[in-house]
Amino acid sequence: MPGQEIVLLIGGPGSGKGTQAVLIQSVVGLPHIASGDLLRSHRQLGTELGRRAQAAMDRGGLVSDELVTSMVLERLVDAEHAYGDTVRGALLDGFPRTIAQAEALDCYLHESGGTLRSALYLQVSPAILVSRLSGRRMCPTCQATYHVAFNPPRESGVCNDCGIRLVHRSDDRADVVQQRVAVYVQQTIPLLDYYRDRGVLQCINGDQPIDVVQANLVRAATFR
């Protein structure tokens, strides 16, 4: 789709990029598209891509670059159809995560006449990521997220809005979190170099209050 502009939001699990993306999407004037949300939607709808992704996960494997890329690019190409909101572009959250995905996005933009405006990296140390994730609690009903130390609910262990008992996700256990963060760091270092070499990478200190991080992200995202 000619003219599409893409802003990337890169950050490890627990870096706060999901929260920040929701806050800044209206400022950058682009819809927020999270690869994780797309994956869950495809699985729930039982699409061909969703079935293939579920099969890989059931085998204990990772969803392939090809599948993730197909989901994201299908969403971008769908600018004038089901969603109709990506005509001008998108704020991509969680994609790309590998060099192969980055190259596929570059190819799409080159062929469609689009541009990559910026790659915003929320920089948070691995130790802090582990601490944030292992203390995270989630409402199984409304998906609201809390933290036992940084953002506790008014009543211990209970969602403020639903009154439902919060859960500690299995993938937020300390041992699992350490592995998730290690894999992310391994994948992200070459990705940062990839975008740094192209002159579009901007690093933002993510270990600051939410409003400070937001202001810095907006400044970086709107800089031309």
C-alpha positions in Angstrom: 0.0 0.0 0.0 1.9 3.1 -1.2 2.5 5.8 1.3 2.4 3.6 4.4 4.7 4.7 7.2 5.8 2.2 9.9 7.0 2.9 13.4 8.5 0.0 15.3 8.3 -0.4 19.0 11.0 -2.8 20.2 11.3 -4.0 23.8 11.7 -7.1 25.9 8.9 -8.8 27.7 8.1 -6.6 30.7 9.6 -3.5 29.1 6.2 -1.8 29.1 6.0 -1.4 25.3 2.3 -2.6 25.2 1.3 0.1 27.7 3.3 2.7 25.9 2.0 1.8 22.5 -1.6 2.3 23.6 -0.6 5.8 24.9 1.3 7.0 21.9 -0.6 5.6 19.0 -2.8 8.6 18.7 0.2 11.0 18.9 2.0 9.3 16.0 -1.3 9.0 14.1 -1.0 5.3 13.4 -3.0 2.3 14.7 -1.3 0.0 17.2 -0.8 -3.5 15.9 0.7 -6.1 18.3 2.0 -9.3 16.9 0.9 -11.2 20.0 -2.6 -10.0 19.6 -2.7 -11.0 16.0 -1.5 -14.5 16.9 -4.1 -14.9 19.6 -6.8 -13.6 17.2 -5.9 -16.1 14.5 -5.8 -19.0 17.0 -9.2 -18.0 18.4 -10.8 -17.6 14.9 -9.3 -20.9 13.8 -7.8 -19.5 10.6 -5.3 -21.4 8.5 -2.5 -19.3 9.9 -3.8 -19.8 13.4 -4.1 -23.6 13.0 -0.5 -23.8 11.8 0.7 -21.6 14.6 -1.2 -23.7 17.2 0.3 -26.9 15.8 3.8 -25.5 16.2 3.0 -24.4 19.8 1.5 -27.8 20.6 4.7 -29.5 19.6 6.5 -27.2 22.0 8.2 -25.2 19.2 8.3 -21.5 18.4 6.0 -20.0 15.8 8.1 -19.6 12.7 9.3 -16.4 11.2 7.2 -17.1 8.1 4.0 -17.5 10.0 4.4 -14.4 12.2 5.5 -12.4 9.1 2.4 -13.6 7.2 0.1 -12.5 10.0 1.6 -9.0 10.2 1.9 -8.3 6.5 -1.6 -9.6 5.9 -2.8 -7.0 8.5 -0.9 -4.2 6.7 -2.1 -5.2 3.3 -5.7 -5.3 4.6 -5.7 -1.5 4.7 -8.8 -1.0 2.7 -10.7 -4.1 3.6 -11.8 -5.6 6.9 -10.0 -3.1 9.2 -9.4 -0.2 7.0 -7.2 1.6 9.4 -3.7 1.0 8.1 -3.9 3.1 4.9 -1.3 5.5 6.4 0.7 2.8 8.2 1.0 1.3 11.6 2.8 1.3 15.0 4.1 -2.3 15.1 4.6 -3.7 18.6 6.6 -6.9 18.9 7.4 -7.2 15.2 10.0 -7.8 13.9 11.8 -9.9 16.4 14.4 -11.5 14.2 16.6 -10.4 11.3 14.5 -12.6 8.9 11.4 -10.8 10.0 13.1 -7.4 9.6 14.2 -8.3 6.1 10.7 -9.4 5.1 9.3 -6.1 6.4 11.9 -4.2 4.4 11.0 -6.1 1.3 7.3 -5.4 1.8 7.9 -1.7 2.2 10.2 -1.5 -0.8 7.7 -3.2 -3.0 4.7 -1.2 -1.7 6.4 2.2 -1.6 6.2 2.5 2.1 8.8 3.8 4.6 10.1 2.9 8.0 9.9 6.1 10.0 11.7 4.9 13.1 12.6 1.9 15.3 12.1 2.9 19.0 13.9 0.7 21.5 12.7 0.6 25.1 15.9 -0.2 26.8 15.5 -2.0 30.1 18.1 -4.3 31.8 17.5 -8.0 31.8 17.5 -8.1 35.6 14.7 -5.5 35.8 12.7 -7.4 33.1 12.9 -10.5 35.2 11.8 -8.7 38.3 8.9 -7.0 36.5 7.6 -10.2 34.9 7.9 -12.5 37.9 5.9 -10.1 40.0 3.2 -9.6 37.4 -0.4 -10.7 38.2 -3.3 -10.7 35.7 -7.0 -10.6 35.8 -8.4 -13.7 33.9 -11.5 -11.8 33.0 -10.6 -8.3 31.8 -6.8 -9.0 31.3 -5.8 -6.0 33.5 -2.2 -6.3 34.7 -0.8 -5.6 38.2 2.5 -6.0 39.9 2.9 -7.1 43.5 5.5 -4.3 44.2 5.1 -1.6 41.6 1.3 -1.6 40.8 -0.6 -3.7 43.4 -4.4 -3.9 43.4 -6.4 -2.1 46.1 -7.2 -5.4 47.6 -4.4 -7.9 47.7 -4.7 -10.5 44.9 -8.0 -9.1 43.6 -8.8 -7.1 40.4 -9.8 -3.6 41.0 -12.5 -3.6 38.3 -13.8 -7.2 38.3 -13.3 -8.3 41.9 -11.9 -11.5 40.4 -8.9 -13.3 42.0 -5.7 -12.5 40.0 -3.6 -15.2 38.5 0.1 -15.7 38.2 0.7 -16.9 34.6 2.8 -20.0 34.2 5.1 -18.1 31.8 5.7 -15.4 34.4 7.4 -17.9 36.8 10.9 -16.7 37.6 12.6 -19.7 35.9 10.5 -19.3 32.8 10.9 -15.6 32.8 14.7 -15.9 32.9 14.6 -18.1 29.8 12.2 -15.8 28.0 14.4 -12.8 28.6 17.6 -14.6 27.6 16.0 -15.7 24.3 14.8 -12.1 23.7 18.2 -10.6 24.4 19.9 -13.1 22.0 17.4 -12.2 19.2 17.4 -8.5 19.8 21.1 -7.6 19.8 21.5 -8.3 16.1 18.1 -6.6 15.4 19.3 -3.4 17.1 22.5 -3.4 15.1 20.4 -4.0 11.9 18.3 -0.8 12.5 21.3 1.2 13.9 23.1 0.6 10.6 20.1 2.0 8.8 20.1 5.1 10.9 16.5 4.7 12.2 17.2 3.2 15.7 16.4 5.4 18.7 17.0 4.2 22.2 14.8 5.3 25.1 15.5 4.5 28.8 12.6 2.3 29.8 13.5 2.2 33.4 11.8 5.5 34.3 8.3 6.6 35.3 5.6 5.8 32.7 4.9 9.5 31.9 8.7 10.2 31.4 9.1 7.2 29.1 6.0 8.2 27.2 7.2 11.8 26.6 10.6 10.5 25.4 8.9 8.0 23.1 6.6 10.7 21.6 9.6 13.0 21.1 11.5 10.2 19.3 8.6 9.0 17.3 7.6 12.4 15.9 11.2 13.5 15.2 11.9 13.9 11.5 
